[in-house]
Amino acid sequence: MNTYIVNRMVYSAISMVGLIILVFFLARLTGNPAELYLPVDATPELRAAFSQVNGLDQPVLVQFWRFLVTLLHLDFGNSLRLERPALQLVLTAFPTTLILAFSAMALALVVAIVAGALAACAPNGILDRLVNVVSLSSASLPNFWLALVSILVFAVWLKWVPTSGTGTLAHWILPIMVLFARPCGLLAQVVRGSMIDALSSAYVKTARSKGVRSRSIIFVHALRNAMLPVITVAGDQMSGMINGAVVVEVIFGFPGIGKLMMDSIQYRDFAVIQCGVIITAAAIFLMNVLIDFAYVALNPRIRFK
Amino acid sequence: MPKLKAILAGMALLAVASAAQAQDKSKDITIVMPSAVDVVEPCHMMSTGYIGLVLRQNVVESLIKLDPKDSTPQPLLAESWKQIDPLTWRINLRKNVKFQDGASFNSAGVKAAIDRLFAPALLCRDKDRLFAGQTLEVKPVDDLTLDIISKQPMPLMPLTLSQIGITSPNTPTTEASKHPVGTGPYVLTSWNPTQSLVLKQFDGYWGKKPQIQQATYVWRSEPALRASMVAVGEADIAMQIAPQDAVNPDTDFGYLNADTSRVRIFMDQAPLNDVRVRKALNLAIDRGSFVGTILSKGVLPASQYMMSNINGYNPDLKVWPYDAEEATRLVEEARAAGVPVDKPIVMYGSDFMLANSNELFETLIQSWQQIGLNVKLEMVDKIQLSATRHKPFPTNRPTPTMVFETHDNAAGDAFYTMMVYYHSSGDLSNIADPALDKLLEKGSTSTGDERRKAFQEANLKIQQDIIPDVMLFHLESFIRVGPRVSYAPDFTTQGKLELADVTFK
């Protein structure tokens, strides 16, 4: 297992280096941030001073070398926009996104597994058709539309929850529900398909002939075997959320990593973009390792190599 | 069933909690803005609208303020001022004023505040805009009197001083301030650049106490959400709501902001170097047809690049009429004279600029194509658009170019528009006309009627002889004001929202 983890770390480090190079140079291809930070009628002297103070007057390779040197000291530099250390900004925003993502995903997994499993018990039955329609709809709805409509319905018309912002538990309800919809729909579809396969397999027929209770067959024997594709899809969805639930965070004014990255890209805040990408990539690496462990736990035939 | 009841009860509790929060009856208000207040450095507040919106005259006051009706200078921290020689202005300060940190407001404090604008480490944007190529020496005469001596004559000194915030002498000069301190009626008590900013009433304020006790500023990028926040009572004022959301005449108000839009013509290449083609570009636009359709009802077709309340505006200049036939004739005349009118022309635009900008651009392009010009739209992002607008301009453009742009002049004088956009030395000017330069220089160094007439004459020359642009509209913004408070926006509201002007009903 130790060898496996070391190998994963080496591969991830190689990917990370590629990512850093790509992000560093691509971001700088998009233009000089002085165009955004200074008024359009700024004098050439002010533009030159701005570039010099922020090291933007140096050749890009020199800038990259400086970045690498400071990175070795875990110094990601200062945000151009917020004039604070980039690492501090990213680490402050990250927990908000993690809470949003884990809450939405936990809820989505529970609902999808129960709904998908029950639907698979009677394919083409009423419950199955209902689960199909609802899950396909929720998987297809664009987040921005769902967010705006849910604000209109639950915050403006019904006044059950606040429209946006943070501060109380009530502020979390709409963002989590909006974020929950898409993965829940997708996962319900995967659980249903996977469970239909599992329920028609030989070991389930044997269990039924031995008189094992239906509930045990569905939720203990079949579900465990049907979980592998579910974990794969859930992991993929989770990566997307950790990358930043951008639309949800921007619309609801949630100070998470998605909103921070969105603003940083818009304002060419290079230090924050680089730091955000590296921290997010590390989190996704960690999550992928955990998913691999989950595979092994669920299926003893899978072994670390 | 019991579980369902428990969930419903929980939601009801949350609803009560949020409703209680919304129905706050205190003297506090919440203002929701479109963009984050990520910088609070007062020496950028004129050049960066959202900083000014929060700080100007709330936290940091100026020596002089402008009357929004006619842009005339009025006393604020200065009680009086006069020019004692061409280079020197004498300022008499108000007494019994304290900064919010306890420092005395006196001539030494004002000197420190003005000197701070020139501190190299701050890269002060307002200094760059107001004093480019200029140096100031501030000499205290006594505790409440000081002389401001400029290297070159500054007849606009009172207007310039209305745009400078006087900060406490304890404000750092080596880094941007994260806690600005001034003499205003409000103190900045908390600021989280990712979430909110809070101003609280300053007990030691020298003037009349405003009604608002505390103002919390939050930011949401989605205009419909900002409007909804006022509708449900989470906010009292929503800045810049979308025209389509401004549907309630009791709460939603349109106002002419200081922005004027135009298409700038780069006259360095054929066919745009031909004045007949530039006239045709103007005559081809039916400006009236945009009002109340693609643009909101309150926009005004513009005849020049400033509002009518700006000193130097020429009331005799009329908006270009719509005359497609004459435009077509001019294009054909140019073609007959050998001008390559079929050459592709690129117009740069960007969709962040105003509501329905895409529809506006497409209609403009279509109008020009109908008179026989080959104009194409190229959408670029903010950074690229900015780079096309200022010097140094690219010398080897592959095609003749135009660019859609907006400009705001809330400073009260034509100088702030015309020297930048039309004088040959202006950073945004692509005109080099010695006669025009002379007129503009005359305007910028004179005062009173002579000044106004010089700028008016320059405006006439620009729009009738040179025709370097397709002047479009004075633009409208919308604000939603909740039922608890009253506030009347004006053309300065984009860059300044004085909490003293907000009252409870």
Interface residues (C-beta under 8 A of the other chain):
Chain A: T30 G31 N32 P33 E35 L36 L38 P39 V40 D41 A42 T43 P44 E45 L46 A49 F50 V53 R81 L82 E83 R84 L89 T92 A93 L148 I151 L152 A155 V156 L158 K159 W160 V161 P162 T163 S164 G165 T166 T168 L169 A170 I173 V250 I251 G253 P255 K259 L260 D263 R268
Chain B: M11 L14 A15 A17 S18 A19 Q21 A22 A36 D38 V39 S47 T48 P120 L123 R125 D128 R129 A132 E175 A176 K178 P193 T194 Q195 V218 W219 R220 S221 E222 A224 L225 S228 M229 A231 V232 E234 D381 K382 I383 Q384 S386 A387 R389 H390 K391 V420 G426 D427 L428
